[in-house]
Amino acid sequence: MSLETVSLNKSHGGMQGVYKHASRETGTAMTFSVYVPPHQDGSRLPVVWYLSGLTCTHANVTEKGEYRKACTELGLILVAPDTSPRGEGVPGDPSGAYDFGLGAGFYVDATQAPFSRNYRMWSYVTKELPEVIVANFPVDRERQSIFGHSMGGHGALTIALSHPNRYRAATAFSPIASPSQVPWGTKALGGYLGDDRNLWRKHDAVALIEDGARFSELLVDIGDADPFLREQLRPELLERACAKATIPLTLRMHQGYDHSYYFISTFMADHLRWHAERLKA
């Protein structure tokens, strides 16, 4: 499996790389970033997966996430994939909206034409890209965790709940807690998966918990000045579902913070420490 190196930059003693490869799942070239902290030759390091939100690529967190210092101190590899397939012939939203299509893959495998040909982000993130990372970077596949922001927070929660034995930790910044119940999610899930809402449930953290999925514990951070808090994120739905299922949830509401990377970068090291404690336990 061939990787093209797009860029390499030394940072905090480690190496920040951006890479491209031909994806069998999406049928397109896919770009992702990997930060590898300084380490002894031959050692294998825990890996943290970061899933980005609407309109983002790998570049948003890579350039604005401020994670490398903490990753070096904690000995963590961080992988940031793209949010959707891209390229000539890849369909987007017919009206050009930002919340569907390009940059808005919602971490599902689409079943509806014309999106089913390329929009296979669930399989890309959970199957193909892990194979690429294990084959090319010094990761310990037995020590993985996952987190994300907004649409990526939705993805991280649903993937962790669906693979509780693969990931030792799962956290989220401002996640779309229950896509089936909010405008962003109903548009995306309907467009990618069709009108049968029963098929949406495995891509909705609240529905997954209601249907019996469990995870050891979750951390969620949200800003109380987030403009999407009440209409799109709905953290109270996740809070109720976790309480009913007795899933330990640390839900922190931060005064004055919004939905941006100014917020994410402020609490990025907190999340990475949470992951490191569980990855190294």
Summary of the structure (lengths in Angstrom):
residues: 281
radius of gyration: 17.5
end to end distance: 32.4
largest distance: 51.4
contacts: 997
relative contact order: 0.15
helix: 38%
strand: 25%
